[in-house]
């Protein structure tokens, strides 16, 4: 690891020594490979079982939806995945119930949480099983198993509301609004469903480069910069100016379209940014996150009850994480009167709080 990376890690006092050392290794290319190898060995049995279950699921379904690794994304048209109509209708209920709370959420949230608000939380998700059902359908799990090498984990389900910014000049963009790579693993799938029409840049569309073009861009940029210590970003953020100097604007893909359009995106291999919503506009999107069981860097995940599905089924596997957490540990009710951000990890041990605090930075 570079000495500068280690010094930066040790100067960061918001997280503990163990977490700081993890990030100093994780940010280094060789260190990341070592961590990946360790995770594979540590979860050898689980990886083997999930690979076998994924293979059986692919054979049974025929894997009707596939993601080309050279692209790192796939658009989903109506009718390709079951449960999407029920998902959208359910999300409408979430948004309607949250609408009166939006002004207060905006006023209470710390700076980095004002980009997008999760309107769901663990209790809300538990009351809407149709959202989970859509994310663990045979067809979607077969797609993820094909791309990730085995039945994945459904680690995150959110209904995200992005409000407009008072001053949409480029100098105000920060964090995930700048181009970056997500760093939980070297591959993952995020499922995005538009819940409002996204017509142009004023609506803050997710913008990304396909995977092959992202690799080329990184070479021209001189490699991946180390993400901030404690951040979920393994690389980035890159400034708009730096990216647009080496990227053909025609290669950039934007998630625009009518309500109901679905995108499967590998945010670990595609350079991307989003949530640049301009004043007077807003954007609401459903998001589900499918990741490998042996992911390199754990970030906060939802409590999801796997007991509705038969033991050993692909669905039960997709809802059984390596370590249990209590309901509302990472994602308490976001509409409660006290700030959900302030209550994350309340009543939990210091190590768990440290992991969450680092991942949310």
PyMOL commands that set and color helices and strands:
alter all, ss='L'
color gray80, all
select helices_A, chain A and resi 3-11+17-26+29-42+44-61+84-108+111-114+121-126+129-135+138-148+170-172+175-177+211-221+240-246+249-251+314-318+340-343+350-359
alter helices_A, ss='H'
color red, helices_A
select strands_A, chain A and resi 73-76+117-118+153-163+179-182+189-194+207-209+233-238+252-254+262-265+272-273+282-291
alter strands_A, ss='S'
color yellow, strands_A
deselect
rebuild
show_as cartoon
